[in-house]
Amino acid sequence: MNVISYCMNVHPGEDLASARQAVETVAAPLSAALAKEGNFALGLRFGASAARALREPATARDFAALLRRHQLTIIGANGFPFGAFHGKAVKTAVYEPDWGDPRRLAYTSDLFCALSHLPAASMDGHCVSVTTVPLAYDRGQGISEAIFSNLCAMALFLRKLEGFTGLRMCLALEPEPDCLLESAQDTIDFFERLWQHPDWNPLYRDFIGICFDTCHFAMNYEDPQNALRQIVAAKIPIMRIQVSAALEFSQYATAEDLSAFIDGVYLHQTRRREEDASLRCFPDLTPEIFPELLGRRGRIHCHVPLAWEGIGRLGSTRNTLTPAFWRYVRSGGWPVEVETYTYHVLPDAFRERTLSEMLLADLRWVCEQLRGA
């Protein structure tokens, strides 16, 4: 049975006090509301400061006691944002430091040490995982030797940590538009290179894999089921399925429609598909590109609620999540995590309900898709 989760990067998590508050005020009531729906767990979110604090065994035990008090377990953590993720411009800074920087290795190691103290969900052989940046932003820079070396060092660390704790924990790279890992083929090509690196040991094979985010592959106009099958066929471990939906606009969308999604906080890569199936790509949603978008169909990297059905001119890529996709996910038994972190910056029309109500609607929608597959 798939474990169902939601990604707690929708809440502030730069410090432990914020993380505790999110658990007590939102996560625990959600768990109670979903008690009859399925196997529910949490995808935690700790920034670098919180992760360092949790390296202290007493602090970690205290946080573990909080989870147990509310009968909560975890599938892992979001280790993508290193610092602040709310309330100020994040944009490309969310990818920093990248995997060429030793600070990314240190932060991620802190996260795994923290997670080793926390109660893990029973996931039928799947490991607790930390999601992370797709190597680096800016496809033009190429994959440096430092990236390969740091990932090999991460795999060695995880193997040693398993020896100390008896726990298998895994790193999950998350492909995303405009990054070094973007498409299924990018992912396959990278892992084939990683596995041939001089510092790589075949015993590391199960420690580094992929977090498959459905929004991100839809942004590349890849069918999610086909992309997932390609990666699985290449024997790359799937650590987590992150279910999210990109904003989709029709040729009838107006400048006012699109302007409502410019929030000044997150990067909203924007793409339109040409008649020859090529993609016209824009690094962010800005008024300057509207002449290139209006009168055309396209997609915007803005995670919109899964339970949202669209309003005619605007919809979402949730329609790419077909019954066949859900059957394949169910057969794989992978942990499934809802990641809609944009609730706080979405247009007012989306925020007629509370955050908890929107999260509950999305989680119930996912449970319904898995049951019906």
N, C-alpha and C positions, 0 to 999 in steps of 0.2 A: 504494500500500500504506500502511495506517495505521501510524504509529510508535506503539509501545507503551511506556509509561513508568510510573513510580510517583512519587508526590509525596513528597518527602523531608522534609515537615513532620512525619513520624512520628519523625524524629530531632531532637535539639537542633540549632539552627542560628543561635543568637544571635551566635556568634563564629566566626571562620574555623577555629580549631582543632577545634571540634565538627563543622563541615561536612567538613573534611578526614578526620576519623576515620570519619564515616559513609560517605564515598566509599570509603575503603580497606577497611573491615571488613565492610560490608554491600553497597553498590552494585556494587563491582567483582566480588565473587563471584556476585551475582545475574546480572549481565551475562553472565558465563561460563556459568552454568547455563542461561541462556535463548538461548544463541548459535544454536541450531538451531530456535528457536521463531518467530523473526520479527525485525523491525527494532526493537531496544530502545534507549531513550535515557533520560535523567534529567530529572525536574522538580525543580530545585534548590530549596532553602529557605535564604534569608539574612535574618536580622533586620536592623534599621537599623544596628547597630554593624558587622556583617560587611559590609553593603553599602557603608558609608562607607570601610571599609578597602580594599575592592576598587576604589575610585576611583583608587587609586595604581596606575599602569600596571605597575610591577614586581611588585606583589602579585597583580594580575590575571593577569599572564603566568605567575607561579609556580603559581597555581591551575589555569590552562589546561594547564600542563605535567603536572600531576597527572592531569587527565582524559585527556590524550592517552597518558600512560604506561599507563593501564588501558584504552585504546581506547574511551573513553566520550565520548558526545556528549550534547547537551541539547536539550530542547524549549522551555526557558525556566525560569521560577522562580515559586515561590509568594510573592507579595508581600502576602498577606492579613495575617498577624500581624506587627505592627511590632516587638514586643519578645518577651519570653519566651512560649513556647507549651507548656511542659512543667513539671511539678513544683510548680505552684502554681495557685491559682484564676485562670482566664482569663476565663470567663463573658463578659459584654458588653464587657470591655476589649479583646477581640480586634478589635473594630470601630474602635478608636481608635488614632490620630487618623483621623477620617473624611475624605471628600473635600471637606468645607468648610474643612478645616484645611490651611494651607500645608505643614505637616510631612509630610503624606501625599504631596503633590506632590514634595517634596524627596527623600523616601525612595525613592519609585518611580523618580524620575530617576536616583538613585544605582544602583538595581538594573539599569536598562537600560544605563547606562554600563559596569557590570561585565560584563553578559552580552555586550556587543559584543566583548569580548576572548576569549570562550570558544568552543570548537568546537561548532557547531550541527549537529543532525541534518538529514539530507536529508528534507524533508517535502513534496515534490511541490507546491510553490507556497505552502504554509502557512508562516506566519511564526513566529519565536521570540516567545513571549508571556510577559507577567507577569500572573498572576491577582491580583485585588484585591477589596476589600470592595464590597458592593453599594450604594455611595454612602454610606450611613449606617444605623445601627440605629435602630429606633423609627419606625414608619410614620407616627405622628402628627405628626412635626415638619415634614413636607413637604420638598421639594427646594429648597434655598436658591440664591440667585444665586451665592454663593461656590462651590458645587459645580459649577455650569455653567462658571463662569470658570476654575476649576482644571482641569477636564477639557479645556477648549479649549486651555489653556496646555500641558497634557500632550501633546495631539495636535500642537501646533506644535513642541514639543521633539522629539518622535519624527520629525517630518518633517525637522527640521534635522539630527538625529542620522543619519538615513539619508543625507542629503547629505554628511556628513563621512565616514561609514564605508562607505557603499554597502550597508548591511544594513537590511532591512525588519524592524522589531520593533513589536509591537502590545500594547496594554493590553486585558486581558480582565476585565470586570466579572462578578462571580459572584453571581447572584441567590440569596437564602437566606431562610428563613422569618423573618417579623417585621421584615424590613428594607425600605428604600425600594424596592428591586427584589426582588420575591418570585416573581411569576408570569410566565408568558409575556406576558400582556397588559400587566402593569406595564412589562416590558422594552420592548415595542413602543411604548407610550405615551411612555416616557422618551426613547427614541432619536428619535422624531418631534419632541419638544420640543428636544432637543439640536441636531438638524440645522437647526432654525429659529432658533437663538440668534444674536444679532448678531456674536459673536466666532467663530462656527463658519465654517470655510472648506470648501467641497465637496471640496477636495483632501485633507482630513483623514479622509475617509470610511472608508478601510481601516485606520486606525491604532487605532480603538477599537471593540471588539466584546464578545463574550460568552464566558465560560467556562461551559459547560453542565454542571452537576453533577446527576447523575440522582437522587441522594438528595434533594436540595433540592426538585426538582419533584415527586417522589413524596410528599414531606411535604405538599405543597399538593393532593394527590390529582389531579394532572395526569398524564395518560398521557405518558411521556417522549417517545415518538415523535411524538405529535401536537404537544406543546409545542415540540419541536425544529423540526418542519415549519413551525409558525406563525412562529417567529423567522426562519427561513431565508426564508420567503415575504415577510417584511417587509424583506428585503435587509440584515439586520443581520449583520455578519461573525461567524462562529463560529470562535473561536481555538483552542478546546480542548474535548474531551469528557472530563469528569471522571466516571469510573465509580465509584459508591459506592452503598451500600445502607443504608437506614434500618431500624431495629428495628421490627418489627410485632408487636403482641400481640393475642391472641384474647380472646373473652369469658371464657375459662377461666383466664386468667393470674391469678396470685396477687400479693398485696402483696410477698411474698418474691421472686417473679420480677422484679418491677419495681424493687424496692429495690436489687437487685444492680447496676443500671446507674446509680445515683446516685454519681458519682465525685468531686464537689466541685471538679472542674477545669473541665470544659467545659459550655457551655450546651446543654441538651437540650430544645429546644422540643418540645412534645407536642400531638398533635391527635387528635381523634376525629371521625368523620363521622356526622352525624345522619341520620335517616330521610329528611329532605327534601333531603339532599345538602349541606346547609350544614356548616360546620366549627366545632367548639368548640375554641378554641385556648388553650393555656396556655404562658406564656413559658419555663417550665423544669420539669423533672421533679423534684417534691418530694413527700414523704409527704402533705402537706396536700391534694394533688389526687387522691389514690388513690380516695376515695369517688366522684369523677367519672369514674374510669377503669374500676374493677373491674366485671366483668359486661358490659363494652362492648369493641368492637374499636377499635384505634387505632394510631398510629404515633409513634415517638419519634426525634428527630434525634440519633441515635447511630450513627455509621458502624460497622457490623458487617462482619466479613470476607465477601467475596463468595463464597468457597468454602464457607461455612457453610450447611448445608441446613436449619437450624432444629431445634427439639426438641418440636414439637407445639403447646404453648401459645404459643411464641415462634417467630417466623420473621423474614423480611426482605423488603424491597421488590425484591429482585433478580428476583422473578417478573414485575415490570413490564418487565424488559429482555427483550423478546420477540425471536424470530428476525427479525421484521420491523424492529424497532429496530436490530438489529445489521446487517442488510442496508443500512439507510439510512445508518448510520454508516460502513460500509465504502464505500458509493458516494460519500460526501462526502470520504473520504480524510483526515478530521480526525485530528490527534494524539489518542490515547486514553491517559488517565492514571488509574491506580488511586489513589484517595485514601482510605485507611483509616488515619487518624492516631490512632485510639483504642486500638491494640493494648495499650499500656502500662496502660490503666485499665479494660479489659474484665474481667468476672468471671473467676475462676480457671479455670472450665471451658473458656474460650477460649484459655488460655495454657499448654496442655499442650505446645505446640510452641514453638520459638524464634521470635523476630521474623522472622528470615530465612526460616524454613520457612513461616510464615504469608504473608509477602509473595510467596514463590515460588508458593504454592498459588493465591493470588489472581491473580497475573499469568498463570499457566498457564490458569486458568479463563477469563480474558478472551481469551487467544489462541485457546482452543478455541471460544468463542462466535463470534469473528470468522471463524474457518476454516469453521465450520458454517453460517454465514449464507448 
